[in-house]
Amino acid sequence: MITLDQIKKHPQIQAFIRATDNFIQQWGFTEHGFRHVNLVADISRNVAREVGFSKEDQELCSIAAYLHDTGNFIGRTWHHYWSSLLAYPILRELKMDPNDITVILNAITAHDKHDIKIVTKIAAVVILADKSDVHRSRVPKADIAHLDQDIHSRVNYAVTKSFLEVDNKQKRIILKITIDTKIVPLMEYFEIFTERMEFCRTAAEYLEYKFGLVINQTELL
């Protein structure tokens, strides 16, 4: 079976991620480079393990998560499609099982748009992992001085801690966030992330869990 370590060593994938990081920085979006894809891959593997996936499916989750944003340098709006198309020839080159390729491409494509129906548990895990990455480390240093001009940077910078927890006793997947309310009021978080939280709820339900949100130790969902 192809592993995440093999994916990480592929020079073309590394080039895609570097190009995406450069594109995103120049357009002023929050970070989508190596920090993000490594973290989302780790979260995906952890969630997959906690909800009882096999070792093989855990690996597929982490690979799909690592590849999910590679197409951003081609264009932001349709990047979930670009990422999937770019991944396909590389996964074939690595001689990955065709069924595994299909699952990964679906998860990559499904990760960004709420109107794309979730049809695999692997896609659901990648969605949850991706949308839970809200943190000040995603804000480029050059943008910190201009937080008042961009709500996405401001909200991300206000988040000092975030963790996606799986509670198997209560069958809940909970995003726990600490927000510095001196930087943003809680309402600004919901102003830009309500759709994202709804997407997480849909993904959690596909896994037969309920999605929870805890901000500053207060349970909101």
SVG drawing of the C-alpha trace seen along z (x, -y; Angstrom):
<svg xmlns="http://www.w3.org/2000/svg" viewBox="-26 -48 38 50">
<polyline fill="none" stroke="black" stroke-width="0.4" points="0.0,0.0 1.2,-3.5 1.9,-5.5 1.8,-9.2 5.6,-9.2 5.9,-8.2 3.5,-11.0 5.5,-13.5 8.7,-12.5 7.4,-13.0 9.1,-16.1 6.2,-17.2 3.8,-17.2 6.3,-19.3 6.5,-21.7 2.7,-22.0 2.5,-22.8 5.3,-25.4 3.5,-27.0 0.2,-27.1 1.9,-28.6 3.3,-31.4 0.0,-32.0 -2.0,-32.1 0.5,-34.6 0.4,-36.9 -3.4,-36.9 -3.6,-37.6 -5.4,-34.4 -4.7,-32.5 -1.9,-29.9 -2.4,-26.8 1.2,-25.5 3.2,-22.8 2.0,-23.7 -1.7,-23.3 -1.5,-20.1 0.7,-18.4 -1.6,-19.4 -4.7,-18.3 -3.1,-15.0 -2.3,-14.4 -5.8,-15.4 -7.4,-13.2 -5.3,-10.2 -6.2,-10.8 -9.9,-11.2 -9.9,-8.1 -8.2,-6.1 -10.6,-7.3 -13.7,-6.5 -12.5,-3.0 -11.1,-3.0 -8.7,-0.3 -5.0,-1.1 -5.4,-1.2 -8.3,-3.7 -6.4,-5.8 -3.6,-6.0 -6.0,-7.0 -7.5,-9.7 -4.0,-11.2 -3.0,-11.0 -6.2,-12.7 -5.8,-15.4 -2.2,-16.0 -3.2,-16.5 -6.4,-18.4 -5.1,-21.9 -2.4,-21.3 -4.3,-22.9 -4.7,-26.3 -1.9,-27.7 -4.0,-27.1 -7.0,-28.9 -8.7,-29.4 -12.3,-29.0 -12.1,-25.5 -9.1,-24.4 -10.7,-21.2 -11.1,-20.0 -7.6,-21.1 -6.2,-19.3 -7.9,-16.1 -6.8,-16.3 -3.2,-17.0 -3.2,-14.1 -4.4,-11.4 -1.3,-10.9 1.0,-10.9 -1.0,-8.3 -1.1,-6.2 2.7,-6.7 3.1,-5.3 1.0,-2.3 -1.7,-2.9 -4.6,-0.5 -7.3,-2.0 -10.0,-1.7 -7.9,-3.7 -7.2,-6.3 -10.9,-6.7 -11.6,-7.2 -8.8,-9.7 -9.9,-11.8 -13.4,-11.9 -12.3,-13.0 -10.1,-15.8 -13.0,-17.0 -15.6,-16.9 -13.5,-18.8 -14.4,-22.4 -18.0,-22.7 -21.1,-22.1 -23.1,-21.4 -21.1,-18.3 -22.7,-15.3 -20.5,-13.3 -20.4,-9.7 -17.5,-8.2 -16.4,-8.2 -12.9,-9.2 -14.2,-12.3 -16.1,-13.1 -13.0,-12.8 -11.0,-15.1 -13.7,-17.7 -13.7,-17.8 -9.9,-17.9 -9.6,-20.7 -12.4,-22.9 -11.0,-22.6 -7.7,-24.3 -8.5,-27.7 -5.5,-29.3 -3.3,-32.4 -0.4,-30.5 -2.3,-30.6 -2.0,-34.4 1.2,-35.5 3.4,-37.9 3.0,-40.6 -0.8,-40.6 -0.8,-40.9 -0.5,-44.7 -3.6,-44.9 -6.0,-42.7 -8.6,-45.4 -8.8,-45.1 -9.6,-41.4 -12.0,-39.5 -10.6,-36.0 -7.1,-37.0 -8.5,-38.7 -10.6,-35.7 -7.8,-33.2 -5.3,-35.4 -7.7,-35.6 -7.8,-31.8 -4.9,-30.8 -5.8,-27.2 -7.9,-24.7 -8.4,-20.9 -10.7,-18.4 -11.8,-15.9 -13.6,-12.6 -15.8,-11.6 -16.8,-8.0 -18.9,-7.7 -21.2,-10.4 -20.6,-9.8 -19.6,-13.5 -16.8,-15.1 -16.1,-18.4 -14.1,-21.4 -12.6,-23.1 -11.4,-26.7 -9.9,-29.4 -10.5,-32.9 -9.0,-36.1 -12.1,-38.3 -10.0,-41.4 -9.2,-40.8 -12.6,-39.7 -16.0,-39.3 -17.5,-35.8 -20.0,-37.0 -17.3,-37.6 -16.3,-34.0 -19.9,-32.9 -20.1,-35.6 -17.6,-33.9 -17.6,-30.3 -21.3,-29.4 -21.3,-27.6 -18.1,-25.8 -19.6,-24.6 -22.7,-23.3 -20.4,-21.5 -18.7,-19.9 -22.0,-18.9 -23.0,-17.2 -19.6,-15.3 -19.9,-14.2 -23.4,-12.9 -22.1,-10.9 -19.8,-9.2 -22.8,-8.7 -21.6,-11.2 -22.9,-14.6 -20.7,-17.7 -20.0,-19.9 -18.4,-23.4 -16.9,-24.7 -15.5,-28.2 -13.7,-29.5 -15.0,-26.5 -18.6,-27.3 -20.6,-24.7 -22.3,-26.3 -23.2,-23.3"/>
</svg>
